[in-house]
Amino acid sequence: MHLTVTFWRRSSQLLCLTFFLFLFFKTDYSGADELNWAVNLIFRIDPFLALASMLAGKEVIFLMLPAVATLLLTVIFSRFFCGWACPMGTLIDGCGCLLRPIRKNTHPGRPEIKYYLLFFLIPAALFGLPIAGYIDPFSLLVRGLTFALHPALDTAATRFFTFTYQHAPDWVNALTEPVYAVMKRTVLPATGKLFSLSLVSLFLLLLVIGLSRLERRFFCRKVCPLGALLALCSRISPIRLSSGSASCGKCQTCRTVCRMGAIDEKKDISNAECILCLDCMEKCPKSRFSYGWKKPDADVSRPAGISRRAFLASVTAGAAIPLVLPARPLAKHPDPLLIRPPGSLAETAFLGRCVRCGECMKVCIGNALHPVFLEAGVEGIFTPRLIGRTGYCEYNCTLCGQACPTGAIRLLLREEKHAIVIGRAYFDKNRCLPYADGVPCIVCEEHCPTPDKAIKFREVTTM
């Protein structure tokens, strides 16, 4: 049986997506104090997030250096990552059979929006507005899964198997209970969790996928800043897809099947936009296309669909808008109720390094970490905060620091974690039973998890 290029590409996409989901499900408490897998690997190979985080922090983040490998491979082999490895791209392709685009592929429109975003977000991060994680494909994907879809899966499974347990006959339970036990060990969270901004995160993820209704891979073509960075690198790639010199007349097969609109009217390929899906090479009736060594041509010197004026405007906006941030009242009076996870860097450094991935919130045992909306300003949306009324910070847990891909939350030893003060409790004497009513009560002392109790009682004899 002849294995086609499409088979190998889809196999690669499926393998990478499966590996991504495996790491996603492993980002959870498993009864151990350490994460046994590099659950944050997908963010550490993202060169766009690495560049934005390093510029925002004005330092080299060694945890993000694997992203250099992605850039180097792209420089050599062209933009293969988007077509063969990216989990977001695979998800968009997988949903393509349900979302037939309205616009034909032979009319790709203007692809430069992603370049505007790239040239805006990079200087914005450098000058104090680190918002690259808002639109990065991996951050969008993991946030949507963490805050919305994974809890929804847990709720659906719990309700279904609870119903069968209560109402189904014994022979049915003999089948369903082992299934539930396996799901609980593999794909369901250790504990049921809830998150703020769950609907917002779900909406953004569905929007990214739903835009394919307008054009195939609309997000990848026009919006994705990671794709824009890889496109710029692939322009100098010596190994690329090229079209031969044979005439093909009026045949439009290659332009019709190209999901990125990378083939123009003359059947020339834009190496910056080509993601090496190789559909054109497989379906061309005259076999005009080939992938291999080819000297970069004039495509390298042409602008990437963006004028010099637009480039300067994007860079200027990215550098100027952060200058407004210190003029806000929030800069002088931060929200006193905004508590960051234990081990977090100072607020400015923390915002610069945090890529809004949600990994720390997913791994939190007590469901105490939740995404921020505007409590930390517009640059703090989707960053983690600790909400004690919703959950608790486990005294011995250091998982959030282990899951953080950039070191925005430092990896703490257990002894360091014990010494960190994340907040101070105050008694409301009008409500505390011993103070208000003289009624004995030691509930708070009983629940205090520290060996040397942070809450102590003294006996007082009143006359």
C-alpha positions in Angstrom: 0.0 0.0 0.0 1.4 3.4 -1.0 1.5 5.8 1.9 0.8 9.4 0.7 2.3 12.6 2.0 -1.1 13.4 3.4 -0.9 10.3 5.5 2.4 11.2 7.0 1.4 14.8 7.7 -1.8 13.8 9.4 0.0 11.1 11.4 2.5 13.7 12.5 -0.3 16.1 13.4 -2.2 13.4 15.3 0.9 12.3 17.2 1.8 15.9 18.2 -1.8 16.6 19.3 -1.9 13.3 21.3 1.4 14.2 23.0 0.1 17.7 23.8 -3.1 16.3 25.3 -1.1 13.8 27.3 0.9 16.6 28.8 -2.2 18.6 29.4 -3.9 15.7 31.4 -0.6 15.2 33.3 -0.8 18.8 34.5 -2.7 17.8 37.6 -2.2 16.5 41.1 -1.5 12.8 41.0 -0.8 12.2 44.7 2.8 13.0 44.4 4.5 16.3 45.3 6.3 16.5 42.0 5.3 16.6 38.3 6.9 13.7 36.6 6.6 15.1 33.1 7.7 18.3 31.4 4.1 19.5 31.2 5.0 23.0 30.1 7.1 21.9 27.2 4.7 23.3 24.6 5.2 26.8 25.9 9.0 26.4 26.2 9.3 25.7 22.4 7.2 28.7 21.5 9.7 31.4 20.1 7.1 34.2 20.1 6.4 33.8 23.8 10.1 33.3 24.6 11.0 36.5 22.8 8.2 38.5 24.4 9.0 37.2 27.9 12.7 37.9 27.6 12.2 41.4 26.3 9.6 42.2 29.0 11.9 40.9 31.7 15.1 42.3 30.1 16.9 39.0 30.8 17.5 35.6 29.3 15.0 33.0 30.5 16.9 29.7 30.3 13.7 27.8 30.7 12.6 29.2 27.3 15.7 28.4 25.4 14.3 25.3 23.7 12.3 27.8 21.6 15.6 28.5 19.8 15.5 25.0 18.3 12.1 25.8 16.8 13.5 28.9 15.1 16.6 27.1 13.8 14.5 24.2 12.3 12.2 26.8 10.7 15.1 28.7 9.2 16.5 25.4 7.7 13.3 23.5 6.7 10.7 26.3 6.3 7.5 26.7 8.2 6.9 23.0 8.9 5.8 23.6 12.5 2.5 25.1 11.6 1.5 22.3 9.2 3.0 19.3 11.0 3.2 19.9 14.7 1.1 22.8 16.0 -1.8 21.4 18.1 -3.9 24.5 17.4 -3.4 24.1 13.7 -4.3 20.4 14.0 -7.5 21.3 15.9 -8.5 23.9 13.2 -7.8 21.4 10.4 -9.8 18.7 12.3 -12.8 21.0 12.6 -12.5 22.0 9.0 -14.8 19.3 7.8 -17.6 20.9 9.9 -16.8 24.5 8.9 -16.8 24.8 5.1 -15.4 28.3 4.4 -17.5 30.9 2.7 -14.6 32.4 0.8 -12.8 30.4 -1.8 -9.2 29.6 -1.2 -8.1 31.2 -4.5 -9.0 34.6 -3.0 -6.9 34.7 0.2 -7.3 38.4 1.0 -4.7 40.3 3.0 -2.5 38.3 5.3 -0.6 41.1 7.0 -2.7 41.5 10.1 -0.5 39.0 11.9 2.5 41.0 11.1 0.9 44.2 12.5 0.3 42.2 15.7 3.8 40.8 15.9 5.4 44.2 15.3 3.1 45.7 18.0 3.3 43.1 20.7 7.1 42.7 20.7 8.0 46.4 21.4 5.0 46.6 23.7 6.5 43.8 25.8 9.8 45.6 25.8 8.4 48.9 27.0 6.0 47.5 29.7 2.9 46.1 28.2 3.4 42.3 28.2 0.2 41.0 26.5 1.7 38.5 24.1 0.0 35.6 25.9 -3.5 37.0 25.1 -3.3 36.0 21.5 -0.6 33.3 21.4 -2.2 30.1 20.0 -0.9 27.8 22.8 -2.1 30.1 25.5 -5.5 30.4 23.9 -5.7 26.7 23.5 -4.6 25.7 27.0 -6.8 28.4 28.7 -9.9 27.2 26.8 -9.2 23.6 27.7 -8.3 24.4 31.4 -11.0 26.9 32.3 -13.9 25.5 30.3 -13.7 22.3 28.4 -11.9 20.1 31.0 -14.2 21.1 33.8 -17.1 20.5 31.5 -15.8 17.0 30.7 -15.5 16.3 34.4 -19.1 17.5 35.1 -20.5 15.5 32.2 -18.7 12.3 33.2 -19.6 12.8 36.9 -23.3 13.3 36.2 -23.5 10.4 33.7 -21.8 7.9 35.9 -23.7 9.1 39.0 -26.9 8.6 37.1 -26.0 5.0 36.0 -24.8 4.2 39.5 -28.1 5.3 41.1 -30.5 4.1 38.5 -29.0 1.5 36.2 -29.1 -2.3 37.0 -26.1 -4.0 38.5 -24.9 -5.5 35.3 -24.6 -2.0 33.7 -22.7 -0.7 36.8 -20.3 -3.6 36.4 -19.4 -2.1 33.1 -19.6 1.6 33.8 -17.7 1.8 37.1 -14.4 0.4 35.7 -14.7 2.9 32.8 -15.2 5.8 35.3 -12.2 4.6 37.3 -10.0 4.5 34.3 -11.2 8.0 33.2 -10.5 9.3 36.7 -7.0 8.0 36.5 -6.3 9.4 33.1 -8.4 12.2 31.6 -10.5 13.6 34.5 -9.1 16.1 37.0 -8.1 14.9 40.4 -10.8 17.1 42.0 -13.7 19.1 40.5 -12.6 22.6 39.7 -14.2 25.9 38.8 -12.6 29.0 37.3 -13.5 32.6 36.7 -13.4 33.8 33.1 -14.3 30.3 31.9 -16.9 31.5 29.4 -14.5 34.2 28.1 -11.8 31.6 27.5 -14.2 29.2 25.8 -15.5 32.0 23.6 -12.0 33.0 22.4 -11.1 29.4 21.6 -14.3 28.8 19.7 -13.8 32.1 17.9 -10.3 31.0 16.7 -11.8 27.8 15.4 -15.0 29.4 14.1 -13.1 31.9 12.0 -12.3 29.0 9.6 -15.9 29.5 8.4 -14.6 32.6 6.6 -11.4 31.0 5.2 -9.5 27.9 5.8 -7.0 28.4 8.7 -8.2 32.0 9.0 -6.4 32.4 12.4 -3.2 31.0 11.0 -3.3 33.1 7.9 -4.2 36.5 9.4 -4.0 36.6 13.2 -1.4 34.2 14.7 1.7 36.2 15.8 3.7 33.0 16.3 2.9 32.1 12.7 4.1 35.6 11.6 7.4 35.1 13.4 7.9 31.7 11.8 6.9 33.1 8.4 9.7 35.8 8.7 12.3 33.1 9.5 11.1 30.7 6.7 11.8 33.4 4.1 15.5 32.6 4.1 15.0 28.8 4.3 17.3 26.9 1.8 15.0 23.8 1.9 11.6 24.8 0.7 8.6 23.9 -1.5 8.9 25.1 -5.1 7.0 24.8 -8.3 8.6 23.6 -11.5 8.7 25.3 -14.9 6.2 23.1 -16.6 3.1 24.9 -17.8 -0.2 23.9 -16.3 -2.5 26.2 -18.3 -5.7 27.2 -16.5 -5.6 24.4 -13.9 -6.3 25.9 -10.4 -6.0 22.7 -8.4 -2.9 23.8 -6.4 -4.5 27.2 -5.5 -7.8 25.5 -4.6 -6.3 23.0 -2.1 -3.8 25.4 -0.5 -5.1 26.1 2.9 -2.9 29.1 3.5 -3.4 30.9 0.1 0.3 30.8 -0.4 0.1 30.2 -4.2 -0.5 33.2 -6.4 -2.0 33.5 -9.9 1.4 32.6 -11.5 1.5 29.5 -9.4 4.5 30.8 -7.5 4.7 29.9 -3.8 5.2 32.3 -1.0 7.6 30.4 1.3 6.6 32.7 4.2 3.0 31.7 4.0 3.4 28.0 3.0 3.1 25.6 6.0 4.2 22.6 4.0 0.9 20.7 4.1 2.1 19.5 0.7 -1.5 19.1 -0.6 -0.5 20.9 -3.8 2.4 18.5 -4.4 0.2 15.4 -3.9 -2.8 16.6 -6.0 -1.0 18.4 -8.8 -1.9 16.4 -12.0 1.5 17.3 -13.6 3.6 16.9 -10.5 5.1 20.4 -10.8 5.9 20.8 -7.1 8.9 19.5 -5.2 10.3 19.9 -1.7 14.1 20.2 -1.4 17.1 22.5 -1.6 16.4 25.7 -3.4 18.3 29.0 -3.3 16.1 31.8 -1.8 14.8 34.0 -4.5 13.3 37.5 -4.7 10.6 36.5 -2.2 13.2 37.1 0.5 13.6 40.8 -0.3 9.9 41.6 -0.7 8.1 42.9 2.3 5.9 40.4 4.1 2.6 42.0 2.8 3.2 45.1 5.0 4.4 48.5 4.0 7.3 50.4 5.7 4.8 53.0 7.0 2.6 50.3 8.5 5.6 48.6 10.1 6.7 51.9 11.7 3.2 52.6 12.9 2.9 49.2 14.5 6.3 49.5 16.2 5.6 53.0 17.4 2.2 52.1 18.8 3.8 49.2 20.7 6.4 51.4 22.2 4.1 54.4 22.9 1.0 52.8 24.5 2.9 51.4 27.5 3.9 55.0 28.4 0.3 55.7 29.4 0.2 52.9 32.0 2.0 54.7 34.9 -0.7 57.5 34.7 -3.4 55.2 36.0 -4.5 55.2 39.6 -3.8 51.4 39.7 -0.1 52.2 39.3 -0.1 54.2 42.5 -2.6 52.1 44.5 -2.6 48.4 43.5 -5.5 46.2 44.5 -4.8 45.1 48.1 -6.8 42.0 47.6 -4.7 40.8 44.7 -2.7 37.9 46.1 -0.2 36.2 43.7 0.8 32.5 44.0 3.6 31.7 46.5 6.9 32.2 44.9 5.8 34.8 42.4 8.3 37.4 41.3 7.7 41.1 42.0 4.6 42.3 40.2 6.4 44.0 37.3 8.7 41.1 36.6 5.8 38.7 37.2 3.6 40.3 34.6 6.5 40.4 32.1 7.3 36.7 32.4 3.7 35.3 32.8 2.4 34.0 29.4 -1.2 33.6 30.7 -1.1 29.9 30.0 -3.2 28.8 33.0 -0.9 25.9 33.8 -0.5 27.0 37.4 -4.2 27.3 37.9 -4.9 23.8 36.4 -2.4 22.1 38.7 -3.5 23.9 41.9 -4.7 21.2 44.3 -7.1 23.4 46.3 -8.5 25.3 43.3 -7.3 28.5 44.9 -5.7 30.1 41.8 -8.0 31.8 39.3 -7.5 34.2 36.3 -7.5 37.9 36.9 -9.7 40.2 34.9 -8.9 43.9 35.4 -7.8 43.8 39.0 -4.1 44.1 37.8 -4.9 46.4 34.9 -5.3 45.6 31.3 -1.9 44.0 31.2 -2.8 41.5 34.0 -5.8 39.8 32.4 -5.6 36.0 32.7 -2.7 36.1 35.1 -3.2 34.0 38.3 -4.4 35.2 41.7 -5.2 33.4 44.9 -8.8 33.6 46.1 -9.1 32.1 49.5 -12.9 32.1 49.5 -12.9 29.7 46.6 -10.0 27.4 47.5 -7.0 27.1 49.6 -3.2 26.9 49.1 -2.0 23.5 50.2 0.7 24.0 52.8 3.2 21.5 51.3 2.3 22.0 47.6 4.9 23.6 45.2 3.2 22.4 42.0 2.5 25.9 40.6 6.1 26.7 40.4 6.9 23.4 38.7 4.2 24.0 36.1 5.2 27.6 35.3 7.1 27.5 31.9 8.9 30.9 32.3 9.8 31.1 36.0 7.2 33.8 36.7 6.4 31.6 39.7 9.7 30.4 41.2 10.2 26.7 41.9 10.3 26.5 45.7 11.6 23.9 48.0 9.1 22.8 50.6 11.0 24.6 53.3 10.9 27.8 51.3 7.2 27.5 50.7 6.6 27.1 54.4 8.4 30.3 55.1 6.5 32.4 52.6 3.6 34.6 53.9 0.9 35.0 51.3 -1.5 36.9 53.4 -2.6 37.7 56.9 -5.9 36.9 58.5 -7.8 39.3 60.8 -10.6 38.5 63.2 -13.9 40.2 62.8 -14.6 40.4 66.5 -18.3 41.2 65.8 -18.7 37.7 64.3 -16.1 35.5 66.1 -18.1 33.5 68.6 -15.5 33.7 71.5 -15.3 37.5 71.1 -18.9 38.3 70.3 -20.8 35.8 72.4 -18.3 34.3 74.7 -19.0 30.8 73.2 -16.0 28.4 73.1 -14.9 27.7 69.5 -11.6 26.4 68.1 -12.6 25.6 64.5 -10.0 28.0 63.0 -7.2 26.5 65.1 -8.2 23.0 64.1 -8.1 23.7 60.4 -4.7 25.6 60.5 -2.4 23.3 58.5 1.0 24.5 59.9 2.7 22.2 62.5 3.4 25.3 64.7 -0.1 26.7 64.6 -0.4 30.2 63.2 -3.5 30.6 65.4 -3.1 30.0 69.1 -5.5 30.3 72.0 -5.1 31.6 75.5 -7.6 31.1 78.3 -9.0 34.2 79.9 -11.0 34.3 83.1 -13.4 37.1 83.2 -14.8 38.5 86.5 
